[in-house]
Structures are given as structure tokens and as C-alpha cells.
């Protein structure tokens, strides 16, 4: 994937991870709130039962240790030992004495909260008070435990979601990158053949429609043959693009003579070189230099390198095929401005700007994509590609392939 594709992939993974983590946190918060409500409700009911039992005692001395009891009977008030200052709640005792109806409430005494139950039994009023400090501490410990567990679960969910999102989205991201690469490759590779095909068709049409004597049959035959050859070339390029765009597809490789392929590519580029007043030199050995590969793909290598060199050359482009040990070497050099210093580290990235004059009027940006395609084809053929300085002062690109 390109840098842009990787950036979009990371953003998509981040968004999905955040959404998944937020969902997990929301579920944990809902479950924690429900658990807290159940625990606090159970604790409150337990306290109420304990205070209700304490209101049935005959004497404050019979009350449980953690419950403070006050009994008002016949105008006399008896209270538990160590009754906190501020208790009992005499106003509640008076109201219950008058209404004969039990009453519950809370009292804040000395910075502590007490649950208070005041009941009327057998002509007397009994008030039970229970310190809620212990229950509150248990609730606080529960909140702390749930918060810690929730935070750890959120971190774990974030890590797991990143991993899962990456696994789930990577095939989609790679498919999208493959689609974009195919569109870019197709637009780059088909532009020149389509232009040649259109030019041949227009020339043939002018010959057929010009006034006076019609074209000779051999001229028509040559024009039609050129159109057929260009159509075959387009078909081959499309087939090869589909193969190279899908790494799962298997290419049908066979013996290919690089000298023959290079000569054909140079012949196709000769007209463009003459138009630009550039000398196109070829240096091919007299014996075949054979590699195993796709003739169309290797033709694309020559075409891309020659086209790019023509864009930047001043006067000369040299196309050379040679051997070094058990390897074949394709070298295309020009006498243009050359590559900027340090560019060799990213020369074969897609859409990388290269030449100092790239982007000027009349100069194509082929090196942005052409070198990337050359590198991919070389890799598919178990070869390698590199850039060098030309003896003429320009740039040279070398593609090294294993001999058949």
C-alpha cells in the first residue's frame, strides 16, 4: 500500500477502535451502575431489617451493638449507652407519638450519616439509629473496584479492537489499494499506445478521404496492419496489467530475448525521439540475451524507461542490454539533469517527484509512476532495479534479471 493508503487504513482502524471501545465502556458503565444499584439496595434493605428488629427490644441494653436505640414510654426517655450527641431525634419521636405511624429518615450528626427508624409499639415510641458509615465505605470500595476494572477493561478493549479492526480492514484496504494501483497503472500504460492507435487511424482516414486518387492498396494494408498491431499491444498490456495488479494471478512466463524486446521498444520510440531532436542510441549484443518472463511486461520496462529518459534528455538517450555473470542487465541512460542527491532511497515509490525539471512545461511526470512500475515488474521477474549517474552527466536506470 502507498503512504496515502496506509494513512487512510490507520484512520479507519482508529475510528473503528474508538467506536468499539466506546461501546465496551458504555456496556461496562451500564453493568456497573446496575451492580452498584443492586448492592446499595440490598445493603439498605439489610439496614432496614436490622433497625426494624431493634425497635422490638424491651430495653436499649438489648439492642445490637451497632444500633442505637431510644425508648420513650410514659414520659420517660431511655437511650443506649454511647448514644451520639444529637441523637435521638426528638422531633421524630414527637411526630410518631402523635400519629402512631412509623417514620424513616436520616440524620447528619458529627459529620456522620445515620439511618433512623421511629416506630410506635404497644403505647411506646422506639427509635433505632444505624451508622451508615460502614455501608458507605463498602459502596465506595465497590465503586473503586468497578472503576479500576472498567479502566483496565477499556484499555484491553482498545488494544483488542485495534488488532481486530486491523485484521478485519486490511483485506478491504489492500483491495482498495489494488484498485487504485490498477487505475493508475492503466492510465499510465495505456496513454501512449492509445495515442499511437488514434494517430494511425486518423492518418489512414485522411488517406482514404483525400480528394483525387485514392491510396495505394499497400498503404491501406500497412495502415490497417499498424492498427491491428497497436490493438494487439493494447490487449497484451491490459492482460499484463491484470496479472501484475493481482498478486494471486500466475503469469505465463517463457524465454524472452531482451535484445529483440529492446529493439522493438526503441523502434516505437524513434519517431518521438526525432520529434524532440534527441539521438536514440542502441547497444545490443549480437547473441541473444534470454531471460524467463513476460514479453509484454519486459516491453513495458523498456517503454517506460525510454519514455522517461526522452522527457529529460538534452540530446542523447542510450539503450543497452548486456550480461554480467549469470545476470542480464538493461540500462537506459540520458544526458539530462539527473536525479537529485539522496533520491535513490525513494526512487521507486509511486508518485515520488524525481528530476529537478519535473513538472515544467513540456516535461511529463512519468518518473512518478513509471519507475514504480519498472520496479514491480523487475520484482515479479526475480530481478532488481537501481539508479546510477550516466557518463554523459545525466541519469541511468539499470534493471538486472537472472538469465534463463
C-alpha positions in Angstrom: 0.0 0.0 0.0 1.1 3.6 -0.7 1.7 6.1 2.1 -1.8 7.6 1.4 -3.4 4.1 1.6 -1.6 3.4 4.8 -2.7 6.7 6.3 -6.3 6.0 5.4 -6.1 2.5 6.7 -4.7 3.8 10.1 -7.5 6.4 10.3 -10.2 3.7 9.6 -8.7 1.4 12.2 -8.6 4.2 14.7 -12.2 5.2 14.1 -13.4 1.6 14.4 -11.3 1.0 17.5 -12.7 4.2 19.2 -16.3 3.2 18.4 -15.8 -0.4 19.7 -14.0 0.8 22.8 -16.8 3.4 23.5 -19.4 0.6 23.1 -17.5 -1.6 25.6 -17.1 1.3 28.0 -20.8 2.1 27.8 -21.8 -1.5 28.4 -19.4 -1.7 31.4 -20.8 1.6 32.8 -24.3 0.3 32.4 -23.5 -3.0 34.1 -21.5 -1.2 36.8 -24.4 1.1 37.5 -26.8 -1.8 37.7 -24.5 -3.7 40.0 -24.0 -0.7 42.3 -27.8 -0.2 42.4 -28.3 -3.8 43.4 -25.6 -3.8 46.1 -26.7 -0.5 47.7 -30.4 -1.5 47.6 -29.5 -4.8 49.3 -27.4 -3.0 51.9 -30.3 -0.5 52.6 -32.8 -3.3 52.9 -30.5 -5.1 55.4 -30.1 -2.0 57.5 -33.9 -1.5 57.5 -34.4 -5.1 58.7 -31.8 -4.6 61.4 -33.4 -1.4 62.6 -36.9 -2.9 62.5 -35.7 -5.7 64.7 -34.1 -3.2 67.1 -37.4 -1.4 67.6 -38.9 -4.6 69.1 -36.5 -4.8 72.0 -37.7 -4.1 75.6 -34.6 -2.1 76.7 -31.9 -0.2 74.9 -29.4 -2.6 76.5 -30.8 -5.4 74.4 -30.2 -3.6 71.1 -27.4 -4.8 68.7 -24.0 -3.2 69.3 -24.1 -1.2 66.0 -27.6 0.1 66.6 -28.5 2.9 68.9 -32.0 2.7 70.5 -34.1 5.3 72.3 -37.4 4.3 74.0 -40.0 6.8 75.0 -42.5 5.4 77.4 -44.8 7.1 79.9 -43.0 10.4 79.5 -39.6 8.7 80.2 -36.8 8.5 77.6 -34.3 5.7 77.8 -31.3 5.6 75.4 -28.4 3.3 74.5 -25.0 3.8 76.0 -22.7 6.0 73.9 -25.6 7.5 72.1 -24.0 10.0 69.7 -24.6 13.7 70.5 -27.5 14.9 68.5 -29.5 11.7 68.8 -32.2 10.7 69.4 -34.3 12.7 67.0 -36.8 14.0 69.5 -38.9 15.8 66.8 -39.4 12.4 65.0 -40.4 10.8 68.4 -43.0 13.5 68.9 -44.5 13.1 65.5 -44.7 9.3 65.8 -46.2 9.6 69.3 -48.9 11.8 67.9 -49.6 9.9 64.7 -48.9 6.3 65.9 -47.3 5.8 62.5 -43.7 4.6 61.8 -41.3 7.1 60.2 -37.9 6.7 58.5 -35.3 9.3 57.7 -31.7 10.2 58.0 -29.8 12.4 60.5 -26.4 14.1 60.0 -24.6 14.1 63.3 -21.0 14.9 63.9 -20.1 14.5 60.2 -21.7 11.1 60.0 -24.9 10.0 58.4 -27.4 7.8 60.4 -30.4 6.0 59.2 -33.2 6.5 61.6 -36.4 4.4 62.1 -39.0 5.6 64.6 -41.9 3.2 65.3 -44.9 3.0 67.7 -45.3 -0.3 69.6 -47.6 -1.1 72.5 -48.1 2.5 73.6 -44.4 3.5 73.4 -42.2 5.0 70.8 -38.9 3.2 69.9 -36.3 4.9 67.7 -33.4 3.0 66.2 -30.4 4.7 64.6 -27.8 2.9 62.5 -24.5 4.4 61.4 -24.2 4.2 57.6 -20.5 4.9 57.5 -19.6 1.3 57.1 -22.1 0.7 54.3 -20.9 3.9 52.6 -17.3 2.6 52.8 -18.3 -0.7 51.2 -20.1 1.2 48.4 -17.0 3.4 47.9 -14.8 0.3 47.7 -17.2 -1.2 45.2 -17.1 2.0 43.0 -13.3 2.0 43.2 -13.1 -1.7 42.2 -15.5 -1.2 39.3 -13.7 1.9 38.1 -10.3 0.1 38.2 -11.7 -2.9 36.5 -13.5 -0.8 33.9 -10.4 1.2 33.1 -8.4 -2.0 32.6 -11.2 -3.5 30.5 -11.3 -0.3 28.4 -7.5 -0.4 27.8 -7.8 -4.1 26.9 -10.8 -3.5 24.7 -8.9 -0.7 22.9 -5.9 -3.0 22.2 -8.1 -5.9 21.1 -10.2 -3.6 19.0 -7.1 -2.2 17.2 -5.9 -5.7 16.5 -9.4 -6.9 15.3 -10.0 -3.8 13.3 -6.6 -4.2 11.6 -7.3 -7.8 10.8 -10.8 -7.0 9.5 -10.0 -3.9 7.5 -6.6 -4.9 6.0 -8.2 -7.1 3.2 -10.5 -4.2 2.3 -7.7 -1.7 2.4 -5.5 -3.9 0.3 -8.3 -4.4 -2.2 -8.8 -0.6 -2.4 -5.1 0.0 -2.8 -5.1 -2.7 -5.5 -7.9 -1.0 -7.3 -6.2 2.4 -7.2 -2.9 0.9 -8.3 -4.6 -0.7 -11.3 -6.3 2.5 -12.3 -3.1 4.5 -12.0 -1.1 1.8 -13.9 -3.8 1.6 -16.6 -3.9 5.3 -17.2 -0.1 5.5 -17.3 0.5 2.5 -19.5 -2.4 2.9 -22.0 -1.9 6.6 -22.8 0.9 6.2 -25.3 -0.5 3.1 -27.1 -3.9 4.7 -27.4 -2.3 7.9 -28.8 -0.4 5.8 -31.4 -3.6 3.9 -32.3 -5.6 7.1 -32.7 -2.8 8.7 -34.8 -2.6 5.7 -37.1 -6.4 5.7 -37.6 -6.5 9.4 -38.3 -3.7 9.1 -40.9 -5.5 6.2 -42.6 -8.8 8.1 -42.6 -7.1 11.1 -44.2 -5.6 8.9 -46.9 -8.9 7.3 -47.6 -10.9 10.6 -47.7 -8.5 12.9 -49.5 -9.6 14.1 -52.9 -8.1 12.8 -56.1 -6.5 9.4 -56.4 -7.1 7.1 -53.5 -4.3 5.5 -51.5 -2.5 2.5 -52.9 -3.6 -0.9 -51.6 -0.3 -1.4 -49.9 -0.7 1.9 -48.0 -4.1 0.8 -46.7 -2.7 -2.6 -45.8 0.2 -1.0 -43.9 -2.2 1.3 -42.1 -4.6 -1.5 -41.1 -1.6 -3.7 -40.1 -0.4 -0.9 -37.8 -3.8 -0.5 -36.2 -4.0 -4.3 -35.7 -0.6 -4.4 -34.1 -1.4 -1.5 -31.8 -4.7 -3.2 -30.8 -2.7 -6.4 -30.0 -0.2 -4.3 -28.0 -3.1 -2.8 -26.0 -4.6 -6.2 -25.4 -1.3 -7.5 -24.2 -0.8 -4.6 -21.9 -4.2 -5.0 -20.4 -3.7 -8.7 -19.8 -0.3 -8.0 -18.2 -1.8 -5.2 -16.0 -4.4 -7.6 -14.7 -1.7 -10.1 -13.9 0.6 -7.7 -12.2 -2.3 -6.0 -10.3 -3.4 -9.2 -8.7 -0.6 -11.0 -6.9 -2.6 -14.1 -6.8 -2.7 -14.5 -10.5 0.0 -16.6 -12.1 1.9 -15.2 -15.1 2.7 -17.4 -18.1 6.5 -16.9 -18.4 8.6 -18.1 -21.2 12.0 -17.4 -22.9 12.4 -13.8 -23.9 15.2 -12.2 -25.8 15.9 -8.8 -24.2 17.7 -7.6 -27.3 14.7 -8.2 -29.5 12.3 -6.6 -27.0 14.6 -3.6 -26.6 14.9 -3.1 -30.3 11.2 -3.2 -30.7 10.7 -0.6 -28.0 13.4 1.6 -29.4 11.8 1.4 -32.9 8.5 2.5 -31.4 10.2 5.5 -29.7 12.2 6.6 -32.7 9.6 8.9 -34.1 9.2 10.7 -30.7 13.0 11.0 -30.4 13.3 12.6 -33.8 10.4 15.0 -33.0 12.4 16.1 -29.9 15.7 16.2 -31.8 17.2 13.5 -29.5 19.6 10.8 -30.6 18.4 7.3 -29.7 21.4 5.1 -29.4 21.1 1.3 -29.0 23.7 -1.1 -27.8 22.5 -4.7 -28.1 24.8 -7.8 -28.3 24.9 -9.9 -31.4 23.9 -13.0 -29.4 20.5 -13.4 -27.7 20.3 -12.4 -24.1 17.5 -14.6 -22.9 15.5 -14.4 -19.6 12.4 -16.2 -18.5 9.5 -13.8 -18.2 6.6 -12.0 -19.9 7.5 -10.3 -23.1 4.8 -7.7 -22.7 5.9 -6.9 -19.2 9.6 -6.5 -20.2 8.5 -4.4 -23.1 6.8 -2.1 -20.7 10.1 -1.8 -18.8 11.9 -0.6 -22.0 9.0 1.6 -23.0 8.7 3.3 -19.5 12.5 3.8 -19.2 12.9 5.2 -22.7 9.8 7.4 -22.4 11.1 8.9 -19.1 14.6 9.4 -20.5 13.2 11.2 -23.5 11.3 13.5 -21.2 14.5 14.7 -19.5 17.4 14.1 -22.0 19.1 17.1 -23.7 20.4 15.3 -26.8 21.0 11.6 -26.3 19.3 8.5 -24.8 21.3 5.3 -24.7 19.6 1.9 -24.5 21.8 -1.0 -23.7 21.4 -4.7 -23.0 24.4 -6.7 -21.6 25.3 -9.6 -19.4 27.2 -9.7 -16.1 27.9 -13.2 -15.0 24.6 -15.1 -14.8 22.5 -12.0 -15.0 21.2 -9.8 -17.8 21.3 -6.0 -17.4 19.0 -3.5 -19.1 20.4 0.0 -18.9 18.8 3.2 -20.1 20.7 6.4 -19.7 20.3 10.1 -20.7 22.3 13.3 -20.6 19.6 15.3 -18.7 19.8 16.9 -15.3 19.9 13.6 -13.5 18.3 12.7 -10.2 18.7 14.9 -7.1 21.0 13.8 -4.3 19.5 11.2 -2.0 16.7 10.4 -4.3 17.9 6.8 -4.7 16.3 5.9 -1.3 12.8 6.6 -2.6 13.3 6.5 -6.4 10.9 3.6 -6.9 8.0 4.8 -4.7 4.8 5.6 -6.5 4.3 9.3 -7.4 7.7 10.3 -6.0 9.0 13.5 -7.7 12.4 12.9 -9.1 14.0 15.2 -11.6 14.8 18.8 -11.0 12.8 19.8 -14.1 9.8 17.5 -13.5 6.6 19.5 -13.7 8.0 22.1 -16.0 6.1 22.9 -19.3 6.6 20.1 -21.8 8.1 17.7 -19.2 5.9 14.7 -18.2 5.8 13.3 -14.7 6.4 9.7 -15.8 9.0 9.1 -13.2 6.3 9.5 -10.6 4.8 6.2 -11.6 7.0 4.7 -14.3 9.9 3.7 -12.1 7.5 2.2 -9.6 6.0 0.0 -12.4 9.5 -0.9 -13.6 10.5 -1.9 -10.0 7.3 -4.1 -9.7 8.0 -5.9 -13.0 11.6 -6.5 -12.0 10.5 -8.0 -8.7 8.0 -10.2 -10.4 10.8 -11.5 -12.6 13.1 -12.1 -9.6 15.3 -9.2 -10.5 16.2 -5.8 -9.1 16.4 -2.2 -10.2 18.6 0.7 -9.3 19.6 4.2 -10.4 23.0 5.5 -11.3 24.7 8.5 -12.8 25.2 8.5 -16.6 28.7 9.1 -18.0 27.1 11.9 -20.1 26.2 13.6 -16.8 22.5 12.6 -16.7 20.7 9.7 -15.1 20.8 5.9 -15.7 18.4 3.2 -14.6 19.5 -0.4 -14.5 17.3 -3.4 -14.4 19.1 -6.7 -13.5 17.4 -10.0 -14.3 18.5 -13.6 -13.9 19.5 -15.2 -17.3 17.4 -18.1 -18.4 
